[in-house]
Amino acid sequence: MILIIGCGRLGASFAQRRVARGDKVTILDFDAQNFQALRDLPVRTMVGMEIDTEVLSRAGIGQATCVIIVSRDENTNIMIADLARQHFHIDQIIVRIDNPELRAIYEADGFEVISPILEATLSLEAKLEAMKGGGRADPDRGGR
Amino acid sequence: MQILIAGGGKVGLHLIRTLRQRGHVIGLVERDPRVCKQIVAEFNEIVVRVGDATNPALLAEANRIQADVVIAACGRDQDNYAICKMARKLFDIPKCVARVNDPRNETLFKLAGVDHTISVTTMVTNAIETQIIPAELTNLFTWHERMAMVEIELSEHSPVVGTRIRKLDFPPGSILAAIWRNNGPLIPDGETELRAGDEIFAVTMKAQQDELRRMLLGH
C-alpha cells in the first residue's frame, strides 16, 4: 500500500496514476473537500490532522511500503517525515520541501525530497534558454 | 545572553519585556506587524524582522545577534519544529527551546535535539491535577523526571495516625523530610508520632508515589 499525505493537486494526481497502475493507495488530508478530485476512484481516503501518530496508524502507515508526503505545508511535511522514520520506522519516504535550506537538511539526513516549485522553475529556465538558443524548446524533452 | 525569538505574537512580546529586564540581547522574527511596531517603540535596540518566522533568510537576519539560544514560540508545532531544525543545522545555535501544543509531539522534538519543550497543555493539566482538584497528595516538584517531592495531608482516617515513623514500612527511595504541624515546621525522626492534620513533605521516586500515598492515607 502507498500512503499519500496531502491531497492537493500533486497528491491527487499522483494517487490517480498509481491506482491506474494497480497500486493500493490510501490518501490522507485534513479537508474532505480535497477528495473531490478522487471521486469514483478506488482510493481509500481518510480525513484527519496529519501530524498525529494515532491518525497515521489508523491510515495504515504500519502497512505502507512507502509514504509520500506532499501537502502544501512544508513544515508539516518535515515533521511527518521525521515521525514516519523515527516513530514508524518507514524506509521509503518521499517528502515535498520547497524551501532550499530545509531541503538541504533533509537530503543530508537521507530523505528523498521533491521540490515542485524549484523543479518547475529550473524547467522554465531551461525552456527559456532553449528559446534564446534559437527556435522552440523541444516539447518532448522538456527540461530539468 | 543572546536570544533569538521566532514568532509567538503577544507571547513573544511579554517574553521580550521580561528578558530585556534581565539584560538579555534579543533578536525577533514575528509575523504580526502590530506586535513588531510595539516592540520597536519600546526597545529600539532589538533586531526585529517582520514576516514568517520559519523563513531562513529572516531568521538569519535576526540572528545577527549570534544567538546562544533560540526560542521557537509560534502557535503551530510544525512551525516550531522547522525553526528548531534550522537553528541547529543551519545556524549552529547551541540551545533550542520550543513551545509545543500537542504534548504527544514532545518526543519528536527531543529526538530532533530540542533541549526544552514547553507545553501549555501539559502545564494546564498539571495545574489542574496539583492545584485545582483538591488532592490529599500534591506533587510539588518533579526532579530529573523520576523523583518527586510531594505534600500529603493526614486526615483522622489515615492508618498511620498514632504510629511512630520507625514502625512504618516505607517504599524504596522514600523519606519524610519535614512535617508542618501547629503552624510550624518539624524535622521528624524515627520517634516522631504522626498525627491527624500533619502536612507531610516527602521525597519519593515517582514510581513509588502511589505506594507511599496508600501507606500514609490508606487508599
Interface residues (C-beta under 8 A of the other chain):
Chain A: I51 D52 T53 D73 E74 N75 T76 I78 M79 D82 L83 Q86 H87 N99 E101 L102 I105 A108
Chain B: T54 P56 R76 D77 Q78 D79 Y81 A82 K85 M86 K89 L90 D102 R104 N105 T107 L108 L111 A112
